[in-house]
Each structure stands twice: as structure tokens, then as C-alpha cells.
Amino acid sequence: MTASTPVPLIADLRSDTVTTPTPEMREAMAQAQVGDDVYGEDPTVNALQAEVARLTGHEAGLFMPSGSMTNQAAIAVHTRRGEEVICAEGSHIYEWELGMMAAFSGVVPRFVPAPLGVPAPEDVRRAVLRSPHQSPSGMISLENTHNKAGGTVIPLDVLAAIRAVADAEGLPLHLDGARVFNAATALNVPLHDITRHFGTVSVCLSKGLGAPVGSVLVGSRAHMKEAHRYRKMLGGGMRQAGILAAAALVALRDVPARLREDHRRTRQLAEALVNAGFDVDLAAVQTNIIYAALPDAQARVDAWAARGVRASALGHDRVRFVLHHQVSDEALEGAIAVLTA
């Protein structure tokens, strides 16, 4: 193979956002009925919003380009400037959303410990501030599954207990549900058993579900009316967005049933890595994400890419692998052969 010959791709494990639309998604996109969504006139977007609201047990939904936007719109809805957002350490709303809670809403995070991504309800309660000498608590936000902890799942009893804290303290509770379908699959419960505990939920459609673009924020009709204004402020009005919503509806219909296989393959890869001497915490491998502690992470990732397997180096000594519905058993076997060679 010459230097100019492309390396055949065995598996792209950088993220579950790398999936491409399925033929069924592309057909739905081609046939989608559309209108101006900023005016609320796109029938396919309206159908998507209604379906996600139904699945999550909420009144209404609002389609946006990204999960970062839905999260930040929810923060803007629930808080006032100068308040704090109580969240688990390592939360996406802080780690990967570029300080937007401060830049857009004028609020700051108050972190609580979260072993394996699960904050203790008592720690959440202790984080609530009412002193006139400190920034007051404005809301509580959870992430399920918790990306940085390894795709870990918050148990239902913990969710219920944190909801009780939020109710007792009079605070809104938001869920960053970027991979909430993965959480429901791991817990073997309907989606609404998780999402019913929250006032607002961000549901990503382009990660585990494999749609090309978008997330839906769900909550009360009043909250979605306010969030619509923040979406407009953030530049999230997409006009004839039914083309994207059509693919998302197919993803909602077809992909959740495949997530269990993603989780099985993830566990298979994690165990193969451990057997090959990688430093992987198997207790954190609960859904479709694996983190491995590895010196010279970028050099190792570059070497694997040269052999057809893509992963993500996060910092100098951490590598992330993410499984998705377009990684087959055959591709996984090829990836394991490369990674453990």
C-alpha cells in the first residue's frame, strides 16, 4: 500500500456521533413534508416533538440543532443571573459546553461528587445554598448516562431521591439525556421511568440513536414557549427542518432496539482490552462507552488509525472508545485485533 492509498476503515470508535444516515433515514428525508419551523409550521418537526414528548411523559418538545443548545436553553429557562447550577462533577454542561452557562445565562456550576457518575442525594442536598453571602442555588442538573464517568447509569432510586431533594428545596430538576435511551436500555425500563422525574429533559437524537442532527428539549408547554425564545437567541431556528426531523423519527423507531447489542459489543471490547493489559475500570462499562488510562494516548490513537481503527485521545493519558449501531460483530473483531496487537 502506497503512502497515498487510503487506509481501509475497520471501525470508527471515536463517538456514536460518527454514524451516517441509514437508507431508511435518507428515504424519509427525501419524502419529508416541511414548513417553516420558526413559525411552528413544519409538520414533520411537530410530529417529532410530539413523539419525544410522548415517550418521555412530558407535555411538549422543542427541536434544536444540538444537545448543547437544548441544555443551555433549559438552564436559561430555569435560572436567573448570579445563581448556581448544582451538577455532578464531570458534567457535560460544564466540561464540554465552553462556559456557556456563564456566558449566556450568567450562572456558575456547583459540583457534587459523583462516583461512577452517580451523585449521592445527600450531597445534592448539602450543595443547596440559601445564604445571603453566597450565590443562591437556581437548579439541579443530572446527566444520564454520564459521559465522562464512562457512560454510567444513575439508578432509579437515586433519581427518585434527588427529585425529592429538588421538590423539598423548590428547585427545578433538569436531565442532560444525551444518551438517555442507553440508560433506559441498561436499566431495562421504559424511557419515561427515567424522564418523569425531571422538569425538563434534553434528548439527543444524533448519538446512540444515530440520527444525523438534533436534540429535543421536553418539558411543560410554558417552559417550551420560553425555550423557543432562547433557541432563537442562540441561532437555532432551522426553518424547513422537517428533512432532519424525518430522519430522527426513523431513528426513534428503529434504533432503540439495537442498543442492547451496542452494549454487548462494548462489554466484549472492554474485556478484550483488560485481557490485553489495558487499564479499564469494568465497573464503569455499563452502556456503550469505554475509557482506558494509557500513556502517550495520542500516539497510540494515531498508530491505531494508521491501521484502520479510530478512537479518541482525551488528554495525554486517556482514550475513549464508543460503540454504535454501525459497528458490526465483524468490525469489532477486526478492531480488537488491531487494538490488542
N, C-alpha and C positions, 0 to 999 in steps of 0.2 A: 504494500500500500504506500503510495507516494505521500509527500507532505501535504499536497493539495487535495488529496482524496478525503472526503468527509468520513468521520468515524461513525460506523453504524450504531444507532442508539439501541441499547438493550433495555434500559429503564430510566425514566426521569423521576427521581425520588426527592427532588428539591422541595416540592409542595404539592398539595392537592389542587392548587390553582392552575397547574400546567395542563390540565385536561383540555381537550378540544371538543367542540360540539359533536354529538353523535349524529348519524344520518337522520334519526327521528327528530332531533332538535333542529337540524338545518331545514327539514321539510316543514316543520311547524313555523319556523321563522319566515320561510318563503310564503306561506299561506296566511300569515297573521293579519287580522283586522287591526287597523291602527287609527288613532286620532291624536289630538293634542293633549298630552297627559298633564301639562301645566294647568290646563283648564279642566282637568278631570274627565276628559272625553275619549281617552283611549280604552276601548272595551277589553282588550287583552290585558292591559295593566290592571284595570279594575278587577278582572277575574282573578289575576294572580294575587292581588292584595286581599281579596275576599277569601281566597283559598288558604293563604298563610294565616290569616286571622282565624279562620275556622279550625285549622289544625292546632293552633296554639291556644284556642279558647279565649280569644280577645275580640273586641268589638270591631276594630278596623285596622288596616295596614297602610303603609306608605312605601312605595318602591323607590329606591335610591341607587346610585351607581356603585356604592361600596359599603362595607361594614364599618369602616372608619367614619363615614358620613352618618350612618344610622346611629352609631354610638354617640357621636358628638351632638347630633340633633337631640337625642334623648337627654344628654347632660344639660343642654341649653333649656330644654323644656322643664326639667326638674329643679334647677338651681338658680340662685341669684349670685351676682358677683361678690367675691370675697369669701364664699363658702368653701367647704371641703367635700371631696368625694371619697367616701370610705371604700377601699377596694383591696383585694388580695395582692400581696407582693408579686411582682412579675406580670401584672395585668396588662393586657394588650392596650387598653385605653391610655395607659401611661407609656409603656415601653416602645410601642410601635406607631403611635398616632401623633408624634412630633410636637408634643407640648400643646396640642390644640385645645385641650380643656382650659388651659390658662389663656391662650391667645384669643380664643373665640368666646368662651363663657366667663373668663375671669375667675376660675376656680382652681384649686390645687388638690392633689391627692393626699389622703391619709391612709398609709399602708397598714395592713394587719398581716401577721404571719400566716402562711398557707402551706403547711407541709403537704407535698403531693398535690398542690393546688387547691387544698380544701381549708378554708378559714374556719376556726372554731367560733361558734355563735357567741360565746362569752367574750372572745377577743373583739368581735364586731361590736358588741355592746359597750365594751370599755373604750372603744375608739370614738364613740359619740361624744361630742363636745358641746357644752351649753354655757361655758364661762364667758363673761363679757370681755375677758382678756385674751381670748383665743378665737380663731376663725370658727364659726359655727358649722356643724355638720349639715350638709344640704341633701345628700342622698347616699345610698349604698349601691354599689355595683359589683356583681359577680361575673365570673367567666366560666362557661361550662360547654365544652371541655376547656381545660386550662392549657393553652398552647405551650407556654414557656416551662410549665411543670412536666410536660411530656404527653399532652393530650389526655390528662387525667379527668376523672368524673367526680362531681360532687354528689354524695348520696342523698336520697330523697329526704331522709330525716334531718339532715343538716340544712337542706333548703327550707324545710318547714320551720326549723328552729330560727334561722336567720330571718325568715319572713315574720315570725313572731316578734323578734327584736325590732324590725323595721316598724311594725304596727304599734308596738309599745312606745317607740320613740317618735312616732309621727313622721317617719322618713320614707320617701319613695324608694322603691327597690327596682333596679334595672338589671337585665341579663344581657351580657355580650354572648349571644348564642351563635358565634361564628360556626361552630361545629356541634350545635345542639342536637342535630339528628344522630350524630355519632354517640352522644351521651345517652340519648333515648335507646339506641340500639344496644349499647353496653349494659344499660340497666334493664333492658327488655321490658320497657314500659311505653305506653303511648306518649307522643310528644307533649301533650297538654298536661300530663302528670308532672312534668318539669316546669313548663312555662306558666302554668296557672298561678304560681307563687309570686309572679312579678307584675309590676305596673306597666312596664314596657319591656320589650324583648327585641333585640336585633338578630334577625335570622339571615345568615349568609347563604346564598344560592350557588356561589361560584367556587366554594371549597369542596367539602365532601360530596356535595350533590352534583358538581360538575357542570353547572350552567356557565355560559360564557361571561356573564356580567351580572352583578347586582346583589343587593340585600333588601330585605323588607323589615321596616320597623313596625311593630304592632303594639297596640295599647287601646286606650279609650278613644272614642271619636273626638273628644275635646283635645286630648293630647296629640292626636294625629293632625288636627286642624292647626295647632300651634307648630307642630313639627314641619308642616308644609311650608310655613314661612321661613323656618331655618334652612330647610332644603333649598329654597330659592336663594337665600342669602349666600349659601355655600356653593351655588352654581350647579345644583343637582337637578334642575328641571330639564328633562331629556326629550320633551316633545313627543314625537311618534315612537315611543319606547316599547310599543307592543311587540316589535320584532324581537327585542331582548326578553320581554316577559313571556313570549310564546315558548322560547327555549327553556325558561325557568319552570314553566308549568310541566313540560315534559320531564325535566329533572325531578320535580316533586313526585311525579307519577312513577317514574321508572327506577330511580337510583337508590332510595332508602332501603329497598330490599337487598341491595348488593353490599351494603355497608358491613354486614356481618362477615362477608368474605374478605373485605379490606382488613378488618380487624384480625381475622385468622392469619392472613398473609403477613401482617405486621408482627404478630407474635412469632411466626415462623422465622422471619428475618432477624428479630431481636435475639432469639435463642441461638441462631446460627452465628451471630456476631459474638455473643457471650462465649460460645464454644470455641471461637477463634481467638479469644483473648481480649475482646473489646470490653471497655468499661461501660456497661449499660445497666441501669437500675431496672430490673424486670418488673418491680412493683409499680413503676411509673408507666409501663407499657400496657395501657388499658384500652386504647382505641386504635388510631391509625398513625401515631407519631412515635418516633424513637429518637432519643438524644444519646450520643456517645461522647464521653470525655476522651479526647485524642490530641496528643501534642502535634504541633505543626499541622493544624486542621486544614488550612487552605492548600498546603502542598499535597496532602493526601486526597483532598477533593479534586484537585487538578489532575492527579495521576489517575484517579478512577474515571474522570471524564474522558481522558485520552483513550480509555478502554470501553467507553460506551455507557457508563453508569454515572448519572448526575446526582449529587447531593449538595447540601448547603453547609458551608462553614460559617458558624456563628461565633465570631471572636477568634482568638488564637488557638483555643483548645476544646472546641465543642463542635460537633457535627450533628445535623438533623437529617433524618430520613422520614419522608411522609408517603404513605401508600394511598392509592386511589383506585377508582373502578377501571382505569385503563392500564393497570399493571396486572398482567395475567400470571398464572402459575408458571408458565414457561419463562416469562420475563423475569419473574422473581428468582427462579433457579439460576438464570444467567447472571443476575445481579449478585447473588450470593457467591457465585464462583469468582466473580471479579473482586468483590469486597473482601473476601477471606483468603485470597491467593497469597 
